[in-house]
Each structure stands twice: as structure tokens, then as C-alpha cells.
Amino acid sequence: MRRPLDGRGDATLKNGVALMKTQARSLRGQAADIHKLDLSSGTARITVSGPVSVDANGLVNADLTIKLQDPKAVAAILATAIPEQKSQIEQGFAGLALLGNEPSMPLKVVKGKVSLGFIPLGKIKPLD
């Protein structure tokens, strides 16, 4: 059974007023501070905060903190959404579940390469 996804967010786009004036159509060269991005479905919840930017080549860089509620439920949702990464997701989140029902850890993105703590999660393709 699929559950609806609920989300809320609060972020500040750096140079947002200037971007609105120029009506920029690209995320390249842009940066934001995510104060709180909260996604939930049933008992699964992911909360993310921290700075994120996109370099001139479209590669994402971020130094985020991620908090999970019910890691096993989060893993099940992510494994369904990204089936090609199912094995890595299940392994990584099984380890996170050992940290309790509400673990918190760093989520780093360096030139598009994503890692959750010491667990590599994959790559983000360059953005436009």
C-alpha cells in the first residue's frame, strides 16, 4: 500500500532578489541555506538542514545534517523509489537502525557524489 508523501520546507536562496530581477533560468552558480526540509510518509520522516550549492558545471555540493525517524520505514520507501540502489540502501539503513529510532548524521555531497556519514549513496547528475 502506498502512503502519501508530506513535505514542508524553509530555505533561503542566496542573492534571491538579484536572481528574481535577472529571471535566471539555471541553478548553476546558485546557493541556498536549507533551514529545515521535512519529508514524511506514515512513520517514516527525513529532516534535512544545511548549506547547498550548485557549481558552474551543475555539480551539487552540500554539507547537510539529516535526521531520520523510523529508519527501516525510510529505507523501504527509498528502496522502492530507487530500485537500482536497493541493496546499498538496505545495508546502509540497517546500520543506521542500530543507532536508534531517530538517528542524526551528516549527509555530504561533494561534486555530485553523495555520502551519508561513511556510506556512499551514489551520484547526482549535473543540474541545468
C-alpha positions in Angstrom: 0.0 0.0 0.0 1.3 3.4 -0.9 1.1 6.3 1.5 1.0 9.9 0.6 4.2 12.0 1.0 4.0 15.1 3.1 6.6 17.8 2.9 7.5 21.2 4.4 10.5 23.4 3.9 12.2 26.6 4.9 15.2 27.8 2.9 16.9 31.0 2.0 18.3 31.4 -1.5 21.5 33.5 -1.6 21.1 36.5 -3.8 17.5 35.7 -4.3 16.4 39.3 -5.0 19.1 39.6 -7.7 18.0 36.3 -9.2 14.4 37.4 -9.4 15.4 40.6 -11.2 17.5 38.7 -13.8 15.0 35.9 -14.1 17.8 33.3 -14.1 16.7 30.0 -15.6 19.7 28.0 -14.3 20.6 26.7 -10.9 24.3 26.8 -11.8 26.3 29.1 -9.6 23.4 29.3 -7.1 23.5 28.6 -3.3 20.9 28.2 -0.6 20.7 27.6 3.1 18.1 24.9 4.0 16.9 25.8 7.4 14.6 22.8 7.5 13.3 20.4 4.9 10.9 17.8 6.3 9.5 14.9 4.3 7.3 12.2 5.8 5.1 9.2 5.0 3.5 7.3 7.7 6.0 6.8 10.5 9.0 7.5 8.1 10.4 11.0 8.4 13.5 12.7 7.0 14.6 16.1 8.1 17.4 17.9 6.3 19.2 21.2 7.1 22.4 22.9 6.0 24.0 24.8 3.0 23.7 23.6 -0.6 25.2 25.0 -3.8 25.5 24.2 -7.5 28.8 25.0 -9.2 29.3 26.4 -12.7 29.3 22.8 -14.1 26.0 22.0 -12.5 27.5 19.7 -9.8 25.8 19.8 -6.4 27.8 20.4 -3.2 26.2 20.3 0.3 27.1 19.9 3.9 23.8 18.8 5.4 22.6 17.2 8.6 20.0 14.5 8.1 17.7 13.3 10.9 15.6 10.1 10.4 12.6 8.9 12.2 12.0 5.1 11.8 15.0 4.3 9.5 13.6 1.0 8.4 10.4 2.6 7.1 12.6 5.3 5.3 14.7 2.6 3.8 11.7 0.8 2.5 10.4 3.9 0.8 13.8 4.8 -0.7 14.4 1.2 -1.9 11.1 1.4 -3.8 11.8 4.8 -5.2 15.4 3.9 -6.3 15.3 0.2 -7.0 18.8 0.1 -8.6 20.2 1.2 -5.2 18.0 -1.1 -3.1 20.9 -3.3 -1.8 23.0 -0.3 -0.8 20.0 1.5 0.8 19.0 -1.6 2.8 22.6 -2.2 4.0 23.2 1.4 5.0 19.9 1.9 6.8 20.2 -1.4 8.6 23.3 0.1 10.2 21.5 3.4 10.9 18.7 1.5 12.7 21.4 0.3 15.2 21.7 4.0 16.3 18.1 4.0 17.5 14.8 5.1 16.0 15.8 8.7 15.5 19.5 8.8 14.3 21.1 12.0 13.0 24.2 12.1 10.8 26.0 14.2 8.2 24.8 14.0 4.6 27.6 15.3 2.3 27.5 16.0 -1.4 30.9 16.8 -3.0 30.8 17.5 -6.7 27.6 15.4 -7.0 28.9 12.4 -5.0 26.5 11.7 -2.1 27.5 10.0 1.2 25.6 9.5 4.4 28.3 9.6 7.0 30.8 7.0 5.7 28.2 5.3 3.5 28.4 6.2 -0.3 24.9 6.6 -1.7 25.6 7.4 -5.3 25.8 10.4 -7.6 23.6 13.4 -8.6 23.8 14.2 -12.3 24.8 17.8 -13.2 21.9 20.2 -12.9 20.9 22.8 -15.6 
